[in-house]
């Protein structure tokens, strides 16, 4: 469970949804090659690919830019699964 939670945290970054550009890759608290890749559609929807391959479907950004304790939270529609 710890690895799943760490995959959902990008340390030292308070990126607004405007910063989540198409093709952007951000390292997660899990480290290694466990990064998140962002895709932006023509309709401006943001999808997030995790390194879990087939185990982890892309997440859709549902509620962006929620302020929380000197950082930003983005609500997504699924749990991201780390690569094993």
Secondary structure, DSSP 8 states (H G I E B T S, - for coil): -HHHHHHT--TT----GGG--TT-EEE-TT-TT-EEEEEE-TT--EEEE-TTGGGS--EEEEEEEEEETTEEEEEESS------
